[in-house]
């Protein structure tokens, strides 16, 4: 390789590196703007939450804690894992798990089953019946 070819190769590499640096700078600029927008949105949401907390009446009964909800979901998932080929109705699942079978509680489980269905963990082989996706 002669000096002219070497210089041409270096120039080509320099141009490629310059183009890449410009691309990266554009990405940095875009991400910086997106970060600023998201930060502003977080500030707005934080302010809204604080205003609502200050103006909302205090709840007399606390709702379910995240741990309670996690435990309920885990119990449901465990039941399907133990019986992967069986389809359940919400009420049957409650009976299997020794959970209350009143309509309100079963409806909450139906909502949980619908979420697990949307997330792809369950299938629905029939109306109101849920089964573990295989």
C-alpha positions in Angstrom: 0.0 0.0 0.0 1.5 3.4 -1.0 1.1 6.6 0.9 -1.6 8.0 -1.4 -3.8 4.9 -0.7 -3.1 5.1 3.0 -4.1 8.7 3.1 -7.3 8.0 1.1 -8.1 5.1 3.6 -7.6 7.4 6.5 -9.8 10.1 4.9 -12.6 7.5 4.3 -12.4 6.3 7.9 -12.4 9.9 9.2 -15.5 10.8 7.2 -17.2 7.6 8.5 -16.3 8.5 12.1 -17.5 12.1 11.6 -20.8 10.9 10.2 -21.2 8.5 13.2 -20.4 11.2 15.7 -23.0 13.4 14.1 -25.6 10.6 14.3 -24.8 10.0 18.0 -25.0 13.7 18.7 -28.5 13.8 17.1 -29.5 10.9 19.3 -28.1 12.6 22.4 -30.0 15.8 21.5 -33.2 13.8 21.0 -32.9 11.9 24.2 -32.0 15.1 26.2 -35.2 16.7 24.9 -37.2 13.6 25.7 -35.7 13.5 29.2 -36.6 17.1 29.8 -40.2 16.5 28.6 -40.6 13.5 30.8 -39.1 15.3 33.8 -41.6 18.1 33.3 -44.4 15.6 33.1 -43.3 13.9 36.3 -43.3 17.2 38.0 -46.8 17.9 36.8 -48.0 14.5 38.0 -46.3 14.9 41.4 -48.0 18.3 41.9 -51.4 16.8 40.8 -50.9 13.9 43.3 -50.1 16.3 46.1 -53.1 18.5 45.4 -55.4 15.5 45.3 -54.0 14.1 48.5 -54.6 17.5 50.2 -58.1 17.9 49.0 -59.4 14.3 49.0 -61.2 13.1 52.1 -59.3 10.6 54.1 -60.3 7.0 53.5 -61.8 5.3 56.4 -60.9 1.8 55.2 -57.6 1.3 53.4 -57.7 -0.6 50.2 -55.8 -3.8 49.5 -52.1 -3.5 49.9 -49.8 -4.4 47.0 -48.7 -7.4 49.0 -52.3 -8.6 49.4 -52.8 -8.2 45.6 -49.6 -10.0 44.9 -50.5 -12.8 47.2 -53.9 -13.2 45.4 -52.3 -13.2 42.0 -49.7 -15.7 43.2 -52.3 -18.0 44.5 -54.2 -17.9 41.2 -51.0 -18.5 39.2 -50.0 -21.4 41.5 -53.4 -23.0 41.1 -53.0 -22.9 37.3 -49.4 -24.2 37.5 -50.6 -27.1 39.7 -53.4 -27.9 37.2 -52.1 -26.8 33.8 -54.5 -28.9 31.7 -57.7 -28.0 33.7 -59.9 -25.0 32.8 -61.5 -23.1 35.7 -64.4 -20.7 36.2 -63.7 -18.0 38.7 -66.0 -19.5 41.3 -64.4 -23.0 40.9 -61.0 -21.3 41.5 -62.3 -19.8 44.7 -63.5 -23.1 45.9 -60.2 -24.7 45.0 -58.3 -22.0 46.9 -60.7 -21.9 49.8 -61.5 -18.2 49.1 -64.8 -16.6 49.8 -67.4 -17.2 47.1 -69.5 -14.1 47.4 -70.2 -12.3 44.2 -68.1 -9.3 44.8 -64.9 -11.3 45.6 -65.5 -13.6 42.6 -65.8 -10.5 40.4 -62.4 -9.3 41.6 -61.0 -12.6 40.6 -62.6 -12.4 37.2 -60.8 -9.1 36.7 -57.5 -10.7 37.8 -58.1 -13.6 35.4 -58.9 -11.1 32.6 -55.6 -9.4 33.2 -53.7 -12.7 33.2 -55.4 -13.5 29.9 -54.3 -10.2 28.4 -50.8 -10.8 29.6 -50.7 -14.1 27.8 -50.4 -16.3 30.9 -53.9 -17.8 30.4 -56.1 -18.8 27.5 -59.9 -18.8 27.4 -61.1 -22.2 26.0 -64.7 -21.2 26.6 -66.9 -18.4 27.9 -66.0 -17.7 31.5 -63.4 -20.5 31.6 -59.7 -20.0 32.0 -56.7 -22.3 31.5 -53.0 -22.0 31.6 -51.4 -21.3 28.2 -49.2 -24.2 27.1 
